[in-house]
Amino acid sequence: MALTVSQVARLAKVSVRALHHYDEIGLLSPSERSEAGYRLYTQADLQRLQQVLFFRELEFPLEEIRRILGEPSFDLRSALLMQRQLLSERSARLDALLIAVDAALDALEKGRHMDQEKMFEAFGDFDPAKYEAEVKERWGDTEAYKESARRTKRYTKQDWKVLKEEMDGLQKALAELLGAGRAPTDVAAMDLVEAWRQHISKWFYPCSYAMHRGLGALYVSDHRFTENIDRVRPGLARFTRDAIIANAERHGE
């Protein structure tokens, strides 16, 4: 049975205005009309709306959702499996944060200080100094290394946390494109690696397109980089490298 806009709004807990906007931008248009000309949503429309809301919950931009759902290769089962994985990762992170909040409340109520290391366990195990010796040996004489060392020595743990969250967000967005069957030459993929290049320039050193190409090559030639990036999604390192090349060519570099 087809549903009206107001019925769908109540069912999905979204505003009528939002549904009208989805229709206007071509994200979700009702398939049928009543004899009086009112929009009517079919079961297939509701299924598409569910996808929109899943992607919105994962903070995908509306334009990106429209592109994903409009791809000829879009597969509902694959999309649901990807969404489940991403939501599971978010759930695990929220569970860790809840444990950290409970521990902080417990310490506060008992009038004692938390162990300094345990205070920040929930925020991940990123260690910027892990490969410091090797990096210095390979690139210590370069201006990029010197500039990176100059900047990062001032970074606080909060700075590293923000940096990591930005990088994780870019990698996950690229992984989502890969999972949706998009090509590394897709504009969305090139835009993401361009944001990655600018992220490096912002936090470490001015990263030219040539240097970015070199990093892309490293992502697939050094198994440690490959394994680390491919943990997000298998094949992501090569996908990222290819998108970096495409992006550089797009800018004539």
Residue pairs with C-beta under 8 A, 6 or more apart in sequence:
2 30
2 31
2 32
2 40
2 41
2 42
3 11
3 40
3 41
3 46
4 34
4 38
4 39
4 40
4 41
5 16
5 19
5 20
5 30
5 38
5 39
5 41
6 16
7 41
8 14
8 19
8 41
8 45
8 46
8 49
9 15
9 16
9 18
9 19
11 46
12 46
12 49
12 50
12 53
14 49
14 53
19 28
22 28
22 29
22 49
22 52
22 62
23 29
23 30
23 39
25 62
25 63
25 66
26 66
27 52
27 62
27 65
27 66
27 69
28 45
28 48
28 49
28 52
29 45
30 39
30 40
30 41
30 42
30 45
31 40
31 41
31 42
31 44
31 45
32 39
32 40
32 41
32 42
33 39
33 40
34 40
41 49
47 76
48 69
51 65
51 69
51 76
51 79
52 65
52 69
54 79
54 80
54 83
55 64
55 65
55 68
55 83
56 62
56 65
57 87
58 83
58 86
58 87
58 90
60 68
60 176
64 188
67 188
68 74
68 79
68 180
71 180
71 181
71 182
73 180
73 181
74 180
74 181
75 181
78 179
78 180
78 181
79 180
82 176
82 179
82 180
86 172
86 176
93 122
96 121
96 122
97 122
99 122
100 119
100 121
100 122
103 114
103 118
104 114
104 119
107 113
107 114
120 157
123 161
124 161
124 164
126 160
126 161
126 164
128 152
128 155
128 160
135 145
136 145
139 145
143 205
144 204
144 205
144 206
144 207
144 211
145 205
147 204
147 205
147 206
148 204
148 205
151 203
151 204
151 205
152 203
152 204
155 163
163 203
166 199
167 196
167 199
170 192
170 195
170 196
170 199
171 229
171 232
171 236
171 240
172 232
173 192
174 189
174 192
174 193
174 236
174 239
174 240
174 243
175 232
175 233
175 236
177 186
177 188
177 189
177 192
177 239
178 233
178 235
178 236
178 239
179 233
182 188
182 189
183 189
184 190
184 239
184 240
184 242
184 243
184 245
184 246
185 242
185 243
185 246
189 239
189 243
189 246
190 243
190 246
190 247
190 250
192 243
193 212
193 240
193 243
193 244
193 247
194 247
196 212
196 240
196 244
197 207
197 209
197 212
197 244
197 247
198 207
200 207
200 212
200 215
201 207
207 215
208 253
209 247
209 248
209 251
209 253
210 248
210 253
212 244
212 247
212 248
213 244
213 245
213 248
213 253
215 244
216 240
216 241
216 242
216 244
216 245
217 241
218 225
219 225
219 226
219 229
219 237
219 238
219 240
219 241
220 226
220 237
220 238
220 241
225 237
226 237
229 236
229 237
229 240
230 236
230 237
